[in-house]
């Protein structure tokens, strides 16, 4: 099963999230608001990437 990783860049105004697979292909790239509703929607989108692209592997290691 392919593993995917999600990385977050916490900016002053808008965090940016990227989800990549093992080959480094971007599955999701999004600037988000610091808002609970948007964060919950983002979690759902990352879970959908895991279902489509493989298993989500938690990591504290930067993707780039």
C-alpha positions as MATLAB code, in Angstrom:
seq = 'XXXXXXXXXXXXXXXXXXXXXXXXXXXXXXXXXXXXXXXXXXXXXXXXXXXXXXXXXXXXXXXX';
ca = [
       0.000    0.000    0.000;
       1.288    3.441   -0.931;
       1.960    5.796    1.955;
       1.068    9.474    1.854;
       2.358   12.335    3.986;
       0.761   15.619    4.928;
       2.866   18.650    5.744;
       1.761   21.991    7.153;
       3.543   25.319    6.865;
       2.140   27.504    9.629;
       2.295   31.027    8.257;
       1.436   34.238   10.079;
      -1.728   34.785    8.045;
      -2.585   31.506    6.311;
      -1.226   27.994    6.911;
      -0.518   25.946    3.766;
      -1.011   22.185    3.589;
       0.512   19.763    1.081;
      -0.184   16.020    0.827;
       2.227   13.903   -1.234;
       2.568   10.211   -2.055;
       5.761    8.123   -1.890;
       6.746    9.216   -5.398;
       6.539   12.875   -4.361;
       3.409   13.572   -6.422;
       1.182   16.219   -4.888;
      -2.256   14.887   -4.017;
      -3.433   18.071   -2.303;
      -2.079   21.586   -1.923;
      -4.162   24.208   -0.176;
      -3.863   27.477    1.708;
      -6.282   27.382    4.624;
      -7.846   29.826    7.034;
      -7.333   29.424   10.783;
     -10.937   28.345   11.206;
     -12.343   25.195   12.838;
     -14.807   24.494   10.028;
     -12.102   24.736    7.370;
      -9.690   22.600    9.411;
     -12.319   19.871    9.802;
     -12.982   19.969    6.045;
      -9.228   19.705    5.436;
      -8.987   16.628    7.677;
     -11.764   15.027    5.638;
      -9.932   15.831    2.383;
      -6.676   14.349    3.729;
      -8.555   11.197    4.732;
      -9.980   10.957    1.202;
      -6.431   11.251   -0.175;
      -5.446    8.366    2.104;
      -8.300    6.232    0.779;
      -7.478    7.075   -2.849;
      -3.690    7.363   -2.637;
      -2.743    4.948    0.158;
      -2.261    4.917    3.906;
      -1.556    8.143    5.780;
       1.726    7.861    7.643;
       2.135   10.304   10.546;
       5.604   11.797   10.701;
       7.409   14.724   12.267;
       9.942   14.678    9.448;
       9.590   17.493    6.920;
       8.529   16.363    3.462;
      10.833   18.796    1.646;
];
